[in-house]
């Protein structure tokens, strides 16, 4: 018996089937336009040669200074606010529990991923340090300043984890090592563990070993696309980008061997044209390998090659979000679930009372990522509003309250059998 009432495709006014999921044929990126020679590889910033001085705020109406890792990194707006180097408030959040550090160079990321605000094609319109990423600005800060603040706070630090995010750049591998070394010289990785969000395209197995030996705790690979076809059209030749599905899996499997069970994982973006079955089949493969999946809800990033496309419908997102949690933390397997003819989850494979208990607990709908200090299924990497506006939260960066859970149930199409407090 299905736990979810599904809608069949109905003909809308335009004649196209109205679906509660983002179909493959709909989610086609625009083709990247050529970049003028004078804007390629950060030429404008490098020719100006303006030296950076401390904090750099994006879009502050000055030429983006000539900042480079490993001396500089960018960090999320939420992390900058939590560190106290930027003013501001987050909706229903006091802080973020993960210090996300992003390598930075005037040349920027040399990949061209269709959904990403950091993509190479944006050279034509915006200097790298001024580009948005997962919906927010990323100020640039000297690594030494970050270390001074975290070391000063000691055990009182609000951060449960630090993550170094690599980009596609010739210096990325070496500079990740330098940033990690600088961190572990001053911050005990036993107190604040370190994750690596890797760039497999430029990495070898030896690179993975080196990062583990230097103190990294978890290694993740941003597959993002759930299928080879979606990967190719959003991250590979389809958008003149260098990434290859096979290379990503090569490094992911190396991480499994080197970091060990529960110490590696993969990012998956839901709603880029895969079916729910596709996404959950990938989740099961990761579970069987001993890893975890970290899920993101597709949101059209301003300036990206997919900014004209629809965000993931909430019913699609909630079904996959709930199913992924059951597979990662409740021992449910793909073959226990049922799917309709469009690949949508129609039965989650649990008795109704057990399913209700998981929904009511609310944790399944929180941001997924590397664990923090509270419990294994509560992510340190809470990414406040990285995949949705606060008015229509996709991944909750805090514990959903009763009103939130009632809305989640409406989105799932699973009414409560008893009143919630």
C-alpha positions in Angstrom: 0.0 0.0 0.0 1.4 3.4 -1.0 2.2 5.9 1.8 2.2 8.8 -0.7 -0.6 9.9 -2.9 0.9 10.6 -6.3 -0.4 12.9 -9.1 -0.6 11.6 -12.6 0.7 13.9 -15.3 -2.2 16.1 -16.4 -2.3 18.3 -19.5 -1.8 21.9 -18.7 -2.9 25.0 -20.7 0.3 24.8 -22.7 -0.3 21.1 -23.6 2.7 19.9 -21.6 2.3 17.4 -18.8 2.3 19.1 -15.4 4.7 17.1 -13.2 5.7 17.2 -9.6 9.3 16.5 -10.6 12.0 18.1 -12.8 12.1 15.8 -15.9 15.3 15.3 -17.9 14.1 16.9 -21.0 13.2 20.1 -19.1 16.5 20.6 -17.3 18.7 21.5 -20.3 21.4 24.1 -19.5 22.1 27.0 -21.8 25.2 26.7 -24.0 28.1 28.8 -22.6 29.0 31.9 -24.6 32.6 32.6 -25.5 34.6 34.9 -23.1 36.4 37.9 -24.6 40.2 37.4 -24.5 40.7 40.4 -22.2 38.6 38.8 -19.5 40.0 35.3 -19.5 41.9 33.7 -16.6 41.4 36.7 -14.4 43.3 39.0 -16.8 41.5 42.2 -15.6 42.3 41.6 -12.0 45.9 40.5 -12.6 46.7 43.4 -14.8 45.4 45.8 -12.2 47.6 44.1 -9.6 45.8 45.6 -6.6 47.2 44.1 -3.5 44.6 42.7 -1.0 44.4 44.1 2.6 42.5 41.9 5.0 38.8 41.2 4.5 37.4 41.5 1.0 33.6 41.8 0.6 32.2 40.8 -2.8 30.5 43.5 -4.9 31.9 46.4 -2.9 32.4 48.5 -6.1 36.2 48.1 -6.2 38.3 46.0 -8.4 38.6 42.5 -6.9 42.1 42.4 -5.5 44.7 39.9 -6.5 44.0 37.3 -3.8 45.4 33.8 -3.9 45.3 30.6 -1.8 47.0 29.4 0.4 47.3 32.9 1.9 43.7 33.7 1.3 40.5 31.7 1.3 36.9 32.6 0.7 34.3 31.6 3.3 30.5 31.5 3.3 28.5 34.5 4.5 27.2 32.3 7.4 30.8 31.3 8.4 32.0 35.0 8.2 29.1 36.1 10.5 29.8 33.2 12.9 33.5 34.2 13.1 32.4 37.8 13.8 34.1 39.4 10.8 30.8 40.3 9.1 27.7 41.8 10.6 24.3 40.3 10.0 21.7 37.9 11.2 20.4 34.6 9.9 16.7 33.7 9.8 16.0 31.4 12.8 19.8 30.6 13.1 22.4 31.9 15.6 25.4 30.5 13.7 26.7 27.8 11.4 28.4 24.8 12.8 30.8 24.3 9.8 33.6 26.6 8.8 33.6 26.2 5.0 36.8 27.4 3.4 36.9 27.8 -0.4 40.2 28.1 -2.2 40.5 31.2 -4.3 42.5 32.6 -7.2 42.0 35.5 -9.6 41.8 33.0 -12.5 38.9 31.4 -10.7 37.6 27.8 -11.1 38.5 26.5 -14.5 35.5 24.2 -14.7 32.2 25.2 -16.2 29.5 23.4 -14.2 26.1 24.4 -15.5 24.5 25.0 -12.1 27.4 26.7 -10.4 27.9 30.4 -9.8 31.6 30.0 -9.8 31.7 28.6 -13.3 34.4 29.7 -15.8 31.9 31.2 -18.3 31.2 34.0 -15.7 34.6 35.5 -16.5 32.8 37.6 -19.1 30.6 39.4 -16.6 32.1 39.1 -13.1 35.5 38.8 -11.4 35.9 35.5 -9.5 36.0 37.0 -6.0 32.7 38.7 -6.6 30.7 35.7 -7.8 27.9 34.2 -5.7 28.0 30.5 -4.8 25.1 28.4 -3.4 23.0 31.6 -3.2 25.3 33.8 -1.1 28.4 35.9 -1.4 31.8 34.5 -0.2 34.0 37.1 1.4 37.8 36.5 1.1 39.9 36.5 4.3 43.5 35.8 5.1 43.9 32.3 6.4 46.0 33.6 9.4 43.1 35.8 10.5 40.7 32.8 10.5 43.2 30.7 12.5 43.7 33.5 15.0 40.0 33.7 15.8 39.4 29.9 16.0 42.6 29.3 18.1 41.6 32.2 20.4 38.1 30.7 21.0 39.5 27.3 21.7 36.9 24.9 23.2 34.3 27.6 23.1 34.4 27.7 19.3 30.9 27.3 17.8 32.3 25.2 14.9 32.0 21.5 15.0 33.9 20.9 11.8 36.1 22.7 9.2 35.8 21.9 5.5 38.3 22.8 2.7 36.6 23.1 -0.6 38.8 22.7 -3.6 38.2 24.1 -7.0 39.5 23.2 -10.5 42.8 25.1 -10.7 46.4 24.0 -11.2 47.4 25.1 -7.7 44.4 23.5 -5.9 45.9 20.3 -4.8 49.1 21.8 -3.4 47.3 24.7 -1.7 44.8 22.4 -0.1 47.8 20.6 1.6 49.1 24.0 2.7 45.8 25.2 4.2 45.4 21.8 6.0 48.9 22.0 7.4 48.4 25.5 8.6 45.1 24.5 10.3 46.5 21.4 12.1 49.5 23.3 13.4 47.3 25.5 15.4 43.9 23.7 15.8 43.6 20.2 17.1 41.7 18.2 14.5 40.4 16.0 17.3 38.6 19.1 18.6 37.4 20.5 15.2 37.6 17.7 12.6 38.5 18.5 9.0 36.6 17.5 5.9 37.9 17.8 2.3 35.5 18.6 -0.5 37.7 17.4 -3.3 38.3 18.1 -6.9 38.9 14.6 -8.4 39.7 16.0 -11.9 43.2 17.1 -10.7 43.8 14.4 -8.0 45.6 11.1 -7.7 45.3 8.4 -5.2 48.5 9.7 -3.6 46.8 13.0 -3.0 44.0 11.3 -1.1 46.6 9.5 1.1 48.5 12.7 1.8 45.3 14.5 3.0 44.4 11.7 5.3 48.0 11.5 6.7 47.9 15.3 7.4 44.8 14.9 9.6 41.7 15.1 7.4 38.9 13.2 8.9 36.3 12.8 6.1 36.8 13.0 2.3 33.9 13.9 0.0 33.3 14.0 -3.8 30.8 16.3 -5.3 29.3 14.0 -7.9 26.3 16.3 -7.9 24.7 14.7 -10.9 23.0 11.4 -10.2 23.6 9.8 -13.6 26.4 9.8 -16.1 24.2 11.5 -18.7 23.3 14.4 -16.4 27.0 14.6 -15.3 28.1 14.9 -18.9 25.7 17.6 -19.9 26.1 19.7 -16.7 29.8 19.1 -15.8 31.5 17.6 -18.8 31.7 18.1 -22.6 28.1 19.4 -22.7 29.2 22.7 -21.1 32.9 22.7 -22.2 34.0 21.5 -18.8 36.8 19.1 -17.9 35.1 16.8 -15.4 34.6 13.1 -16.1 32.2 10.7 -14.3 34.8 7.9 -14.4 37.5 10.0 -12.8 35.1 11.1 -10.0 34.4 7.5 -9.2 38.0 6.6 -9.3 38.8 9.1 -6.6 35.6 8.2 -4.6 36.6 4.6 -4.5 40.2 5.5 -3.5 38.7 7.5 -0.6 36.7 4.5 0.4 39.9 2.4 0.7 42.0 5.2 2.3 39.6 6.9 4.7 37.5 3.8 5.5 33.8 3.2 6.3 31.7 6.2 7.2 34.6 8.5 6.5 33.8 9.3 2.8 30.7 10.5 0.9 29.3 12.1 -2.2 27.2 15.1 -2.9 24.0 14.7 -4.9 21.9 17.5 -6.3 18.2 16.5 -6.6 16.1 17.9 -9.4 18.5 18.2 -12.3 16.6 15.7 -14.5 17.1 12.4 -12.7 14.2 10.3 -11.5 13.8 9.7 -7.8 14.7 6.1 -8.5 18.0 7.3 -10.1 18.9 9.4 -7.1 18.1 6.7 -4.6 19.9 4.0 -6.6 23.0 6.1 -6.2 22.3 6.5 -2.5 22.1 2.7 -2.1 25.4 2.2 -4.0 27.1 4.6 -1.6 25.6 2.8 1.4 26.8 -0.5 0.1 30.3 1.0 -0.3 30.2 2.1 3.3 29.8 5.8 2.6 27.1 8.5 3.0 25.2 10.8 0.6 25.0 14.5 1.2 22.0 16.0 -0.6 21.2 19.4 -2.1 18.0 20.6 -3.5 18.5 22.2 -7.0 18.0 25.9 -6.9 18.7 28.0 -10.0 21.8 29.9 -9.1 21.8 33.5 -10.4 24.4 33.8 -13.3 24.6 30.1 -13.9 23.8 28.2 -17.1 20.7 26.8 -15.4 19.4 30.0 -13.8 16.3 29.9 -16.1 15.2 26.5 -15.0 12.7 25.6 -12.2 13.8 24.7 -8.7 13.1 21.2 -7.5 9.4 20.8 -6.6 9.1 20.4 -2.9 7.1 17.1 -3.1 9.9 15.6 -5.2 12.6 16.9 -2.8 10.8 15.7 0.3 10.3 12.2 -1.0 14.0 11.8 -1.9 15.1 13.5 1.3 13.0 11.1 3.4 14.0 8.0 1.5 17.7 9.0 1.6 17.5 9.3 5.4 15.9 5.9 5.7 18.6 4.3 3.6 21.5 6.0 5.3 20.3 5.7 9.0 17.3 3.4 9.3 18.6 0.3 7.3 15.9 0.6 4.6 17.0 -0.7 1.2 15.9 0.3 -2.3 14.2 -3.0 -3.0 11.9 -2.5 0.0 10.5 0.7 -1.6 8.1 1.0 -4.5 8.2 3.5 -7.4 5.6 4.5 -9.9 5.9 4.6 -13.6 7.7 8.0 -13.5 10.3 6.7 -11.0 8.7 8.5 -8.0 8.6 7.0 -4.6 5.2 5.5 -3.9 6.0 3.5 -0.8 8.9 4.0 1.6 9.2 0.4 2.7 8.3 0.9 6.4 5.1 0.3 8.4 3.1 3.6 8.7 3.8 3.9 12.4 7.6 3.7 11.9 7.5 6.1 9.0 5.4 8.6 11.1 8.0 8.4 13.8 10.8 9.3 11.4 8.8 12.2 9.9 7.9 13.5 13.4 11.5 13.4 14.6 12.3 16.0 11.8 16.0 15.1 11.4 15.4 13.6 7.9 14.6 17.1 6.6 17.7 18.9 8.1 20.7 19.7 5.9 22.7 16.6 5.2 26.5 16.6 5.2 29.5 15.6 7.4 28.5 15.0 11.0 29.0 17.3 13.9 29.1 16.8 17.6 25.5 16.3 18.4 24.8 12.9 16.7 25.8 11.1 13.5 22.7 12.0 11.6 22.8 15.7 12.4 25.2 17.5 10.0 27.8 20.1 11.1 27.6 21.4 7.6 24.2 23.1 7.9 24.6 25.5 4.9 21.9 27.9 6.0 19.6 28.6 3.0 22.2 27.3 0.5 19.5 25.6 -1.5 16.4 27.6 -0.9 15.1 31.0 0.3 14.1 31.2 4.0 10.4 31.6 2.8 10.3 28.1 1.4 13.0 26.1 3.2 14.3 23.0 1.5 17.1 21.8 3.8 16.4 22.9 7.4 19.6 24.3 9.1 17.9 23.8 12.4 15.5 21.4 14.0 12.0 21.7 12.3 9.3 22.7 14.7 5.7 21.5 14.7 4.6 24.0 12.1 7.5 23.1 9.9 6.7 19.4 10.2 3.1 19.9 9.3 4.2 21.7 6.2 6.6 18.9 5.4 3.7 16.4 5.7 1.6 18.5 3.3 4.5 18.5 0.8 4.9 14.7 1.2 1.2 14.1 0.9 1.3 12.1 4.2 -1.3 13.5 6.6 -0.7 13.1 10.3 -2.7 10.4 12.0 -2.6 12.3 15.3 -2.3 16.0 16.2 1.2 17.3 16.5 2.2 19.7 19.3 
